[in-house]
Amino acid sequence: MPLDSPIAAPREDALLAALRLTRSRRVGPTTYFRMMAEHGSAAAALEALPRVAQAAGVEDYAPCPAGVARAELDRGRALGALPLLHGTADYPDALQDLPDAPPILWALGRRELLSRPMVALVGARNASSLGVRMARRLADGLAEAGHVVVSGLARGIDRAAHLAALKGGTVAVLAGGIDVAYPTENEGLFAEIGEAGLRLSEHPAGLQPQARHFPQRNRIISGLSRAVVVVEAASRSGSLITARTALDQGREVLAVPGHPLDARASGCNMLIRDGATLVRGPDDVLEALNAQPTLFERRPETAPARVAERARPQITNVPETPAHARRETPADPAQLHREILDRLGPSPLAEDQLIRDLALPAGRIAPELLTLELEGRIARAPGGLISRRD
């Protein structure tokens, strides 16, 4: 297929089935893509989901009802938003290959911004005056150079970046629904971005953001962007989560240095110490972007083909367990579940490390991880990490 060949838009029934699948109980992005890869379509995955849940010991499991998904589609469209389905032409190409990409994104505003190069600007909510000035300077310079500025519409650095880039192009990734302004003090800017920029959300309209939604939002901010620039950040902050996610996704990470005694600069200084590019102004960001290969050129294969390849439930980079160290797979699945859960805790562990620790074939463990995820006993995080839910 030629590079400029369009990918067909999703049929309404396929879109509805995909929305039902991703809104079904205990189906996160990773499970969504595994089910799609194993069953070939959202409709087939929906049909199989109750059997998979029953095999996992979850009785009376029912997928998201069609009426609920239809109501979400109708409400979103009534607001003027459009659903972008993973693997179709309108979906951001930068997110296509992420293992935890949102299956569906709601978009309101100038969708053509998604085809332009993007840079994320993130930082402290309680930003200093100098931090706000730097964010404005960076956003203005990047917008003038033709880059779209991506951020999370929070207080402080996010707000300053959006305001400075509004005329040139800015994308706000929301932790709540496409129609929910959070914090409320940003309502005016929220409305402006819906007209002059673009708002994105993976959640249904009307959903109020909760604490767990912000790290999920951050993976989209970094995933869309060629680079993430951290302007101010404490040593433990959401901005550092975004930076770590960016590294997992293969994005460039840059940081603005600050005074060693300013807690708001400690995270940025740590990033620079650990190898992030130091930023003094827009020229430093542009120089770093020019030095790296172009990341998101559409490859000859179609997006759906890439999705299917990436979604296959494979685990790579796990060395074959030596014969002398290999052991028998427990005959009782419940025993294997106990062994998996015993190895996990609230702190995320890499999936390949878990497999090495268990000294069992990856193909034997992967289905049981899916079972435990459907049961709600484990949680997945960006970068192939798994943790136990208690």
Buried (B, 14 or more C-beta within 10 A) or exposed (E): EEEEEEBEEBEEEBBBBBBBBBBBEBBBBBBBBBBBBBBEBBBBBBEBBBEBBEEBEBEEBEBBEBEBBBEBBEBBEEBEBBBBBBBBBBBBBBBBBBBBBBBBBBBBBBBEBBEEBBBBBBBBBEBBEBBBEBBBBBBBBBBEBEBBBBBBBBBBBBBBBBBBBBEBBBBBBBBBBBBBBBEEEBEEBBEBBBEBBBBBBBBBBBBEBEEEBBBBBBBBBBBBBBBBBBBBBBEEBBBBBBBBBBBBBEBBBBBBBBEEEBBBBBBBBBBBEEEBBBBEEBEBBBEBBEEEEEBBEBEEEBBBBBBBEBBEBEBEEBEEBEEEEEEEBBEEBEEBBEBBBEBBEEEBBBBBBBBBEBEBBBEEBBBBBBBBBBBEBBBBBBBBBBBBEE
